[in-house]
Amino acid sequence: MGKTKLNRFFSNYLDRVPLIIKKQYLQNNYSPKKLLHRDDQMEQLASILAPALRGEKPSNVFLYGKTGTGKTAVTNHVLEEIGQVNEKKKVRLVSYYLNCKLKRVADTEYRILAQLAREFGTDVPATGLPTDEVYRLFVQAVESKRKVVILVLDEIDQLVKKAGDEILYNLTRLNAELSESQISVIGISNDLTFADNLDPRVKSSLSEEELIFAPYNALQLQDILRERAKVAFSKTALEQGVIEKCAAYTAREHGDARRAIELLRVAGELAERTGEKSLSVTYIDQAEEKIERDRIFDIVGSQPKQFQATLFSIFDLCNRKVKPIFTGEVYEIYTTICESVGLSPLTQRRVSDIIAELDMLGIINARVVSKGRYGRTREIGLAIPSTTLPKINVSLKEGLGL
């Protein structure tokens, strides 16, 4: 029996020389041993944390910067280096990292304290104890270590958003209850205005030191991409101008190194799928479109039903009207959709807030306009390619059960 079409496809695939030979170097979870264009930040953070090697509590520190500007990578790199010295010198020092965006770990004060206590060797049930008791167990666990503890809270703004800032206040006051151990907090945030909204008590005690991570520029991104590409791709895989275009795209929008690396990886994957022997600049355009499309689907799919109902109302109006639509019109359709799917309608003010959030996510454009004595409203239009609408509409219908 002859080979099937799929069998031939897989055989031919294995016979081809791959464009990407080490894909792990283009993955978001890869930690490079060499961090480019972040020497200043590494040196500053190292100087802040160095006293821990003498058994002294380092200052609490906030790291600010947009996504993909190297905050987590720099923190991990510095802690790895200080850990190696710690091993040699036998200093009483330990560090712990927690991503506050993780669901069911950092969405309440109880859960985050329970998770921290577990990391320090104390078993705490997922529910059932008073929060004060979990806090006591955590303090006891930290004290038993008899060490300087560096606690890294990545995406700390997400923690405050979900659990409030009381836990940060408690963590900063922890040292008053410790005699054998000390704890220092590194907070990492993508939100540059995060600390402005904190309780003044928390802000003053937590942000003793601050480091700002500016977005990478196009030349810096080129260096980062070249460093990854020389090990990830075969030598003849990249055509002239690919790295430059990839860097220019990303620098123009956000200076996000992770996004630049993702763009290069997706472009390489698209070129490989079509059997290309090299990666041309054409695939950068295709990769940009695919990433943006996937991002929108992920955002829409992860939103609560009230968000989805509001967005579906906007899509419905945009399909039927050429001229701009306004908040009041959206609210009328929204209440009808809520009725048909069994949702309790929110107030028009709350729907207006959701519209503003959808604008921030880049799915719509919502411009506040004055209607004179009738007050203010939002003039709404779509900010996403029309080609993605049919698929998003299907996704929204499924999510809402329409």
C-alpha positions as CSV (number, residue, x, y, z in Angstrom):
1,M,0.0,0.0,0.0
2,G,1.4,3.4,-1.0
3,K,2.0,6.3,1.3
4,T,-0.9,8.5,2.2
5,K,-0.8,12.2,1.4
6,L,-0.2,13.0,5.1
7,N,2.4,10.3,5.4
8,R,4.3,11.9,2.5
9,F,3.9,15.3,4.0
10,F,5.4,14.2,7.3
11,S,8.3,12.4,5.6
12,N,9.0,15.5,3.4
13,Y,8.9,17.7,6.5
14,L,11.6,15.6,8.2
15,D,13.7,15.6,5.1
16,R,13.7,19.5,5.0
17,V,16.4,21.5,6.7
18,P,14.5,23.5,9.4
19,L,14.7,27.3,9.6
20,I,14.4,27.2,13.4
21,I,16.9,24.7,14.8
22,K,16.5,25.7,18.6
23,K,13.1,27.1,19.2
24,Q,13.5,27.2,22.9
25,Y,15.7,30.3,22.4
26,L,12.7,32.1,21.0
27,Q,10.2,31.1,23.8
28,N,9.0,33.6,26.4
29,N,10.1,31.4,29.3
30,Y,13.7,31.2,28.1
31,S,16.1,33.1,30.5
32,P,19.2,34.3,28.6
33,K,22.5,34.1,30.4
34,K,23.5,37.4,28.9
35,L,21.1,40.4,29.4
36,L,21.7,43.2,26.8
37,H,21.2,46.9,27.5
38,R,20.2,46.4,31.2
39,D,23.6,46.8,32.9
40,D,22.6,50.0,34.8
41,Q,19.4,48.3,36.2
42,M,21.3,45.2,37.2
43,E,24.0,47.2,39.0
44,Q,21.5,49.3,40.8
45,L,19.4,46.3,42.0
46,A,22.6,44.5,43.0
47,S,23.8,47.4,45.1
48,I,20.3,47.6,46.8
49,L,20.3,43.8,47.6
50,A,24.0,43.4,48.5
51,P,23.6,44.2,52.3
52,A,21.6,40.8,52.5
53,L,25.0,39.1,52.1
54,R,26.0,40.6,55.4
55,G,22.8,39.5,57.1
56,E,21.3,43.0,56.8
57,K,17.8,43.7,55.5
58,P,17.9,45.3,52.0
59,S,15.6,48.2,51.2
60,N,12.2,47.3,49.7
61,V,12.3,48.1,46.0
62,F,9.8,48.7,43.2
63,L,10.6,47.9,39.6
64,Y,8.5,49.8,37.0
65,G,8.3,49.4,33.3
66,K,6.0,48.2,30.5
67,T,5.8,44.5,29.5
68,G,8.9,43.1,28.0
69,T,11.4,45.7,29.3
70,G,13.5,43.2,31.3
71,K,12.2,43.7,34.9
72,T,11.7,40.0,35.7
73,A,14.8,38.9,33.8
74,V,17.0,41.4,35.6
75,T,15.6,40.4,39.0
76,N,16.1,36.7,38.3
77,H,19.6,37.3,37.0
78,V,20.7,39.4,40.0
79,L,19.1,36.9,42.5
80,E,20.8,34.0,40.7
81,E,24.2,35.8,41.0
82,I,23.7,36.6,44.7
83,G,22.6,33.0,45.3
84,Q,25.9,31.7,43.9
85,V,27.8,34.0,46.2
86,N,25.5,32.9,49.0
87,E,26.3,29.2,48.3
88,K,30.1,29.8,48.6
89,K,30.0,32.1,51.6
90,K,27.2,30.2,53.5
91,V,25.3,33.4,54.2
92,R,21.8,33.1,55.8
93,L,19.9,34.3,52.7
94,V,17.0,32.9,50.8
95,S,14.8,34.4,48.0
96,Y,11.3,33.5,46.8
97,Y,9.5,34.4,43.6
98,L,5.7,34.6,43.2
99,N,3.8,35.7,40.1
100,C,0.7,37.5,41.4
101,K,-1.2,37.0,38.2
102,L,-1.6,33.3,38.9
103,K,-5.2,32.4,39.5
104,R,-6.1,30.6,42.7
105,V,-2.8,31.6,44.2
106,A,-2.8,35.4,44.5
107,D,-6.4,36.4,44.2
108,T,-7.1,36.8,48.0
109,E,-5.0,37.7,51.0
110,Y,-5.7,34.2,52.5
111,R,-4.5,32.4,49.4
112,I,-1.3,34.4,48.9
113,L,-0.4,34.0,52.6
114,A,-1.1,30.3,52.5
115,Q,1.0,29.9,49.4
116,L,3.9,31.8,51.0
117,A,3.6,29.8,54.2
118,R,3.8,26.6,52.1
119,E,6.9,27.8,50.3
120,F,8.6,28.2,53.8
121,G,7.6,24.6,54.8
122,T,4.3,25.1,56.6
123,D,1.3,23.2,55.3
124,V,-1.8,25.5,55.3
125,P,-5.2,24.3,54.0
126,A,-6.7,26.0,50.9
127,T,-9.6,27.3,53.0
128,G,-11.0,27.1,56.5
129,L,-8.7,29.1,58.8
130,P,-9.1,32.7,59.8
131,T,-6.8,35.0,57.8
132,D,-5.1,36.1,61.0
133,E,-4.2,32.5,61.8
134,V,-2.7,32.0,58.3
135,Y,-0.7,35.3,58.8
136,R,0.6,33.9,62.2
137,L,1.7,30.6,60.6
138,F,3.5,32.5,57.8
139,V,5.3,34.7,60.4
140,Q,6.3,31.6,62.3
141,A,7.5,29.9,59.1
142,V,9.7,32.9,58.1
143,E,11.1,33.2,61.7
144,S,12.0,29.5,61.7
145,K,14.3,30.0,58.7
146,R,16.5,32.5,60.7
147,K,17.5,34.1,57.4
148,V,17.2,37.3,55.4
149,V,14.3,36.6,53.0
150,I,14.0,38.4,49.7
151,L,10.4,38.1,48.5
152,V,9.7,38.9,44.8
153,L,6.1,39.8,44.0
154,D,5.9,39.9,40.2
155,E,2.9,41.8,38.7
156,I,2.2,43.2,42.1
157,D,-0.4,45.5,40.7
158,Q,-2.5,42.4,39.9
159,L,-2.3,41.4,43.6
160,V,-3.6,44.7,44.8
161,K,-6.3,44.7,42.2
162,K,-7.6,41.3,43.4
163,A,-6.8,41.3,47.1
164,G,-6.3,45.0,48.1
165,D,-3.2,46.7,49.4
166,E,-3.7,45.6,53.1
167,I,-1.5,42.5,52.5
168,L,1.3,44.8,51.3
169,Y,1.0,46.8,54.4
170,N,1.1,43.6,56.5
171,L,4.2,42.4,54.7
172,T,6.0,45.7,55.2
173,R,5.3,45.6,58.9
174,L,6.4,42.0,59.2
175,N,9.9,42.8,60.4
176,A,8.5,44.3,63.6
177,E,7.3,40.8,64.5
178,L,10.5,39.0,63.5
179,S,13.6,38.7,65.6
180,E,15.6,35.8,64.0
181,S,14.7,36.6,60.3
182,Q,14.1,39.7,58.2
183,I,12.1,40.1,55.0
184,S,12.6,42.5,52.1
185,V,10.1,42.9,49.2
186,I,10.8,43.4,45.5
187,G,7.6,44.5,43.8
188,I,7.5,44.3,39.9
189,S,4.8,46.3,38.1
190,N,3.8,46.9,34.5
191,D,1.7,49.8,35.6
192,L,3.8,53.0,35.9
193,T,1.1,54.7,38.0
194,F,0.5,51.8,40.4
195,A,2.1,53.2,43.5
196,D,0.1,56.5,43.1
197,N,-3.1,54.6,44.0
198,L,-1.7,52.8,47.1
199,D,-2.6,53.7,50.6
200,P,0.1,56.3,51.7
201,R,1.2,54.1,54.6
202,V,1.9,51.3,52.1
203,K,3.6,53.5,49.6
204,S,6.0,55.1,52.1
205,S,7.1,51.7,53.5
206,L,7.2,49.7,50.4
207,S,8.8,52.0,47.8
208,E,12.0,52.8,49.6
209,E,13.9,52.4,46.3
210,E,12.5,52.6,42.8
211,L,14.0,51.4,39.4
212,I,12.5,52.5,36.1
213,F,12.8,50.3,33.0
214,A,12.4,52.3,29.8
215,P,11.2,50.5,26.6
216,Y,13.9,49.2,24.3
217,N,14.6,51.3,21.2
218,A,14.9,49.8,17.7
219,L,18.7,49.5,17.8
220,Q,18.6,47.8,21.2
221,L,15.9,45.4,20.0
222,Q,18.1,44.6,17.0
223,D,20.9,43.5,19.3
224,I,18.6,41.4,21.4
225,L,17.1,39.7,18.3
226,R,20.5,39.0,16.7
227,E,21.7,37.4,20.0
228,R,18.7,35.0,20.0
229,A,18.7,34.5,16.2
230,K,22.3,33.3,15.9
231,V,21.5,30.3,18.0
232,A,17.8,29.8,17.2
233,F,18.1,29.9,13.4
234,S,20.3,28.1,10.9
235,K,23.1,30.3,9.5
236,T,21.4,31.1,6.2
237,A,17.8,31.3,7.5
238,L,17.4,35.0,7.8
239,E,17.3,37.3,4.8
240,Q,18.6,40.8,4.9
241,G,16.3,43.3,6.7
242,V,14.4,40.8,8.7
243,I,15.9,41.7,12.1
244,E,15.6,45.4,11.3
245,K,12.0,45.2,10.3
246,C,11.1,43.1,13.3
247,A,12.8,45.6,15.7
248,A,11.2,48.6,13.9
249,Y,7.7,47.1,14.2
250,T,8.1,46.5,17.9
251,A,9.9,49.7,18.8
252,R,7.2,51.8,17.1
253,E,4.5,50.3,19.2
254,H,5.9,49.4,22.7
255,G,9.6,48.5,22.8
256,D,8.6,45.1,24.2
257,A,11.5,42.6,23.7
258,R,9.2,39.7,24.3
259,R,6.9,40.8,21.6
260,A,9.9,41.3,19.2
261,I,11.1,37.8,19.9
262,E,7.6,36.4,19.5
263,L,7.2,38.2,16.2
264,L,10.5,36.7,14.9
265,R,9.5,33.2,16.1
266,V,6.0,33.3,14.5
267,A,7.4,34.7,11.2
268,G,9.9,31.7,11.2
269,E,7.1,29.2,11.9
270,L,5.0,30.7,9.0
271,A,7.9,30.5,6.6
272,E,8.7,26.9,7.7
273,R,5.0,25.8,7.1
274,T,5.1,27.0,3.5
275,G,8.4,25.2,2.9
276,E,10.6,28.3,2.5
277,K,14.4,27.8,2.7
278,S,14.8,31.3,4.2
279,L,12.8,33.9,6.2
280,S,12.0,37.0,4.2
281,V,10.6,40.3,5.5
282,T,7.1,39.4,4.0
283,Y,6.6,37.0,6.8
284,I,7.1,39.7,9.4
285,D,3.9,41.4,8.2
286,Q,2.0,38.1,8.2
287,A,3.3,37.3,11.7
288,E,2.3,40.7,13.0
289,E,-1.3,40.2,11.7
290,K,-1.5,36.7,13.2
291,I,-0.2,37.8,16.7
292,E,-2.6,40.7,16.8
293,R,-5.5,38.5,15.7
294,D,-4.7,35.9,18.4
295,R,-4.3,38.6,21.0
296,I,-7.8,39.9,20.3
297,F,-9.3,36.4,20.5
298,D,-7.5,35.7,23.8
299,I,-8.7,39.0,25.3
300,V,-12.3,38.5,24.1
301,G,-12.4,34.9,25.3
302,S,-11.1,35.7,28.8
303,Q,-13.5,38.6,29.5
304,P,-16.5,38.2,31.9
305,K,-20.0,37.8,30.4
306,Q,-20.9,41.5,31.0
307,F,-17.9,42.6,29.0
308,Q,-18.8,40.1,26.2
309,A,-22.4,41.3,26.2
310,T,-21.3,44.9,25.9
311,L,-18.8,44.1,23.1
312,F,-21.4,42.0,21.2
313,S,-23.8,45.0,21.4
314,I,-21.1,47.3,19.9
315,F,-20.4,44.7,17.1
316,D,-24.1,44.4,16.4
317,L,-24.5,48.2,16.0
318,C,-21.3,48.5,13.9
319,N,-22.7,45.9,11.5
320,R,-25.9,47.9,11.1
321,K,-24.7,51.4,11.1
322,V,-22.0,53.3,9.1
323,K,-22.0,56.4,11.2
324,P,-20.4,56.5,14.8
325,I,-22.4,54.9,17.6
326,F,-22.9,56.2,21.1
327,T,-23.1,54.8,24.6
328,G,-26.8,55.1,24.9
329,E,-27.4,53.1,21.7
330,V,-25.0,50.4,23.0
331,Y,-26.8,50.3,26.3
332,E,-30.2,49.7,24.6
333,I,-28.9,46.7,22.7
334,Y,-27.0,45.5,25.8
335,T,-30.1,45.3,28.0
336,T,-31.9,43.3,25.3
337,I,-29.0,40.8,25.1
338,C,-28.9,40.5,28.9
339,E,-32.6,39.7,28.9
340,S,-32.2,37.0,26.2
341,V,-29.2,35.2,28.0
342,G,-30.5,35.7,31.6
343,L,-27.9,38.3,32.8
344,S,-28.8,41.0,35.3
345,P,-28.1,44.3,33.4
346,L,-25.6,46.7,34.9
347,T,-26.3,50.4,35.1
348,Q,-25.5,52.6,32.1
349,R,-22.6,54.2,34.1
350,R,-21.0,50.8,34.7
351,V,-21.4,49.8,31.0
352,S,-19.8,53.1,30.1
353,D,-16.8,52.1,32.3
354,I,-16.7,48.7,30.5
355,I,-16.6,50.6,27.2
356,A,-13.6,52.7,28.5
357,E,-11.8,49.4,29.5
358,L,-12.5,47.9,26.0
359,D,-10.9,51.1,24.6
360,M,-7.8,50.6,26.8
361,L,-7.5,47.0,25.6
362,G,-7.4,48.3,22.0
363,I,-10.5,46.5,20.8
364,I,-12.5,49.7,20.2
365,N,-11.9,53.4,20.0
366,A,-14.1,55.4,22.5
367,R,-13.8,59.1,22.3
368,V,-15.6,61.3,24.9
369,V,-17.7,64.0,23.2
370,S,-19.9,66.7,24.6
371,K,-23.6,66.9,23.7
372,G,-24.0,70.3,25.2
373,R,-26.8,70.5,27.8
374,Y,-27.4,66.8,27.3
375,G,-24.1,66.0,28.9
376,R,-21.2,63.8,27.6
377,T,-21.2,60.5,25.9
378,R,-18.7,58.2,24.1
379,E,-18.4,58.1,20.3
380,I,-17.5,54.5,19.6
381,G,-15.8,52.8,16.6
382,L,-13.9,49.5,16.1
383,A,-10.1,49.4,16.4
384,I,-9.6,45.9,15.1
385,P,-9.4,44.6,11.5
386,S,-12.8,43.9,10.0
387,T,-11.5,40.4,8.9
388,T,-11.4,39.3,12.5
389,L,-15.0,40.3,13.2
390,P,-16.8,37.1,12.0
391,K,-14.7,34.8,14.1
392,I,-14.9,37.1,17.2
393,N,-18.7,37.3,16.7
394,V,-18.9,33.5,16.8
395,S,-16.7,33.3,19.9
396,L,-18.9,35.9,21.7
397,K,-22.1,34.1,20.7
398,E,-20.7,30.8,22.1
399,G,-19.5,32.6,25.3
400,L,-22.9,34.2,25.8
401,G,-24.9,31.1,24.8
402,L,-26.8,33.1,22.0
